[in-house]
Amino acid sequence: MTGLHGFQLSSHKRRLPIWYEELPLGLFYDESPHLLYLLRAFGGSLKLEHAHVVRSAAGHVTPAVVQVGFMARDFAATLYMNFETPISEWQFLIMTEAGVAVMDIFRDILHFVPADGLHQARDIARSSWSLVWGHCRGFISSGVRMVSGRLLYGNEEVVRRFLDAIEGKAELRDIDAASALDVLKLQHAIIERAK
């Protein structure tokens, strides 16, 4: 692994809880745990390097932009969240020497884009085709599951782990109280650093 990047674009026109502006940094506080959990899951312990908040020009508690940089093991991990966009997207990228795994969290799509080598025309075409075809294939697969009521966004895995822990079959890992507390500490460190 050579790097991680989580990013979110968020439209204020989508369905949102009515109370989110009461939270520290508003929607950031409500939604950042999802991307922070992913950064921790793939990067291990995260060391906060920098955090920058661009305040909302409209005076909202939720900032316009939050940008964060971490060190994760021996590579960088970044988080970018923009809360004033016309579309809503959540993406997570895992960079490796061989290419990039692209997770579309909203659509429950994962595909791999191979490295583009010298970035010549054929390399660019291969990367472009991989992105387009991977997304289309994932969109169709997730769309069929959504229409049939079977698109669960990984919730079945969370429930399975929880039940296994209750029954003593396995320890609750990555979604236990200690992991939640680590994410909460990261959120507060970001808020403090951004001040």
LINZI-V313238 format. One record per residue. N is the residue number from 1. RES is the residue in one letter. PHI is phi as a letter, one per 40 degrees, with the letter a starting at -180 (none if undefined). Layout:
n=N res=RES phi=PHI
n=N res=RES phi=PHI
This chain:
n=1 res=M phi=none
n=2 res=T phi=b
n=3 res=G phi=i
n=4 res=L phi=b
n=5 res=H phi=a
n=6 res=G phi=b
n=7 res=F phi=a
n=8 res=Q phi=b
n=9 res=L phi=b
n=10 res=S phi=b
n=11 res=S phi=c
n=12 res=H phi=c
n=13 res=K phi=c
n=14 res=R phi=c
n=15 res=R phi=c
n=16 res=L phi=b
n=17 res=P phi=c
n=18 res=I phi=c
n=19 res=W phi=c
n=20 res=Y phi=c
n=21 res=E phi=c
n=22 res=E phi=c
n=23 res=L phi=c
n=24 res=P phi=d
n=25 res=L phi=f
n=26 res=G phi=f
n=27 res=L phi=c
n=28 res=F phi=d
n=29 res=Y phi=c
n=30 res=D phi=c
n=31 res=E phi=b
n=32 res=S phi=c
n=33 res=P phi=d
n=34 res=H phi=c
n=35 res=L phi=c
n=36 res=L phi=c
n=37 res=Y phi=d
n=38 res=L phi=c
n=39 res=L phi=d
n=40 res=R phi=c
n=41 res=A phi=c
n=42 res=F phi=c
n=43 res=G phi=b
n=44 res=G phi=g
n=45 res=S phi=c
n=46 res=L phi=b
n=47 res=K phi=b
n=48 res=L phi=c
n=49 res=E phi=b
n=50 res=H phi=a
n=51 res=A phi=a
n=52 res=H phi=b
n=53 res=V phi=b
n=54 res=V phi=b
n=55 res=R phi=c
n=56 res=S phi=c
n=57 res=A phi=c
n=58 res=A phi=c
n=59 res=G phi=g
n=60 res=H phi=c
n=61 res=V phi=c
n=62 res=T phi=c
n=63 res=P phi=c
n=64 res=A phi=c
n=65 res=V phi=a
n=66 res=V phi=b
n=67 res=Q phi=b
n=68 res=V phi=b
n=69 res=G phi=b
n=70 res=F phi=b
n=71 res=M phi=b
n=72 res=A phi=b
n=73 res=R phi=f
n=74 res=D phi=b
n=75 res=F phi=a
n=76 res=A phi=c
n=77 res=A phi=b
n=78 res=T phi=b
n=79 res=L phi=b
n=80 res=Y phi=b
n=81 res=M phi=b
n=82 res=N phi=b
n=83 res=F phi=b
n=84 res=E phi=b
n=85 res=T phi=b
n=86 res=P phi=c
n=87 res=I phi=b
n=88 res=S phi=b
n=89 res=E phi=a
n=90 res=W phi=b
n=91 res=Q phi=b
n=92 res=F phi=b
n=93 res=L phi=b
n=94 res=I phi=b
n=95 res=M phi=c
n=96 res=T phi=b
n=97 res=E phi=c
n=98 res=A phi=c
n=99 res=G phi=i
n=100 res=V phi=b
n=101 res=A phi=c
n=102 res=V phi=b
n=103 res=M phi=b
n=104 res=D phi=c
n=105 res=I phi=c
n=106 res=F phi=c
n=107 res=R phi=b
n=108 res=D phi=f
n=109 res=I phi=b
n=110 res=L phi=b
n=111 res=H phi=a
n=112 res=F phi=b
n=113 res=V phi=b
n=114 res=P phi=c
n=115 res=A phi=d
n=116 res=D phi=b
n=117 res=G phi=f
n=118 res=L phi=c
n=119 res=H phi=g
n=120 res=Q phi=c
n=121 res=A phi=d
n=122 res=R phi=c
n=123 res=D phi=c
n=124 res=I phi=c
n=125 res=A phi=c
n=126 res=R phi=c
n=127 res=S phi=c
n=128 res=S phi=c
n=129 res=W phi=c
n=130 res=S phi=c
n=131 res=L phi=c
n=132 res=V phi=c
n=133 res=W phi=c
n=134 res=G phi=c
n=135 res=H phi=c
n=136 res=C phi=c
n=137 res=R phi=d
n=138 res=G phi=c
n=139 res=F phi=c
n=140 res=I phi=c
n=141 res=S phi=c
n=142 res=S phi=c
n=143 res=G phi=c
n=144 res=V phi=c
n=145 res=R phi=c
n=146 res=M phi=c
n=147 res=V phi=c
n=148 res=S phi=c
n=149 res=G phi=g
n=150 res=R phi=b
n=151 res=L phi=c
n=152 res=L phi=b
n=153 res=Y phi=f
n=154 res=G phi=g
n=155 res=N phi=c
n=156 res=E phi=c
n=157 res=E phi=c
n=158 res=V phi=c
n=159 res=V phi=c
n=160 res=R phi=c
n=161 res=R phi=c
n=162 res=F phi=c
n=163 res=L phi=c
n=164 res=D phi=c
n=165 res=A phi=c
n=166 res=I phi=c
n=167 res=E phi=c
n=168 res=G phi=g
n=169 res=K phi=c
n=170 res=A phi=a
n=171 res=E phi=c
n=172 res=L phi=c
n=173 res=R phi=b
n=174 res=D phi=g
n=175 res=I phi=b
n=176 res=D phi=c
n=177 res=A phi=c
n=178 res=A phi=c
n=179 res=S phi=c
n=180 res=A phi=c
n=181 res=L phi=c
n=182 res=D phi=c
n=183 res=V phi=c
n=184 res=L phi=c
n=185 res=K phi=c
n=186 res=L phi=c
n=187 res=Q phi=d
n=188 res=H phi=c
n=189 res=A phi=c
n=190 res=I phi=c
n=191 res=I phi=c
n=192 res=E phi=c
n=193 res=R phi=c
n=194 res=A phi=c
n=195 res=K phi=c
